[in-house]
Amino acid sequence: MILRARRNKGRSLIKVKIMKISIAGPVLAALWASPGVACAQPPTMPPTATVSEHADDDSSWQFSVSPYFWMAGIQGTSGQFNLPPAEMKSDFGQIFNELDFAFMGIVEARRGRYSILGDLSYTKTSLKNATPRGVLAEKLGVTSEAFSALLAGGYTLYQSGRSYLDVMAGARVWNVKTTMRFQGGVLDGLNRRDSATWVDAVAGVRGNYFLSDKAYLMGWGAVGAGQADLDWDVAAGFGYQVQKNLSLTAAYRMQGVDYSKDGFVFDVIQKGPILGLTYRF
């Protein structure tokens, strides 16, 4: 009888333990899955989407191309060796009569705060009533071809959204050709052609300021010297973004240089409105 009672008691204990395990299992599983129990959370890696959202955009290059039509007039002095210098003046009202061709274009590569800038400009003007200094000719016609190319590096000092202000420094190469045609006086019928090429160091600032999501102000200014006594360039204008990567621009530009060497003189200011577009990719 005693042995049978012990067996029954043992069976009862086994049943109680099985019931405890069967109840504790679901409870532990619920605690493991509960977000409120910090110790029950297994370690996990952050999702890859979060990493991509904080990717550094400064690592990618951005490019822009800006072709312009420059309605440039010219004023100043042009001279050649052993010939009297000529005074040149072309007002805005005479641009379409005296401007043979003009073009300018800007190419930019930008990565973060750093940028590389290329600026090309070419003008060809023909003035038929330029006045010589002296009495060797009554009238003088002057055809001037001026090509300049700037290569500069820039660094962003200020940036707020898409608005920015850069400082830049680089070198500008000039190539100028002049043709003089004398009428009347001692030099009547004489035609002379001469050219010169030189390099100047320049530095300045440039930037954009957005007035709204699409409209913005633009401008630049640079000054320098080298083989020329003075080399400067300023512009200011307005831009409007018509598409995500395309903007239309209108501005006014003035560019001056004072060069004189071996009798070749080119001390002029080219100025006039510019119309163009900017494409970004």
Buried (B, 14 or more C-beta within 10 A) or exposed (E): EEEEEEEEEEEEEEEEEEEEEEEEEEEEEEEEEEEEEEEEEEEEEEEEEEEEEEEEEEEEEEEBBBBBBBBBBBBBBBBBEEBBBBBBBBEEEBBEEBBEEBBBBBBBEBBBEBBBBBBBBBBBBBBEEBBBEEEBBEBBBBBBBBBBBBBBEBEBEEEEEEBBBBBBBBBBEBBBBBBBBBBEBEBEEBEBEBEBEBEBBBEBBBBBBBEEEEEBBBBBEBBBBBBBEBBBBBBEBBBBBEEEEEBBBBBBBBBBBBBBEEEBBBBBBBBBBBEBBBEBE
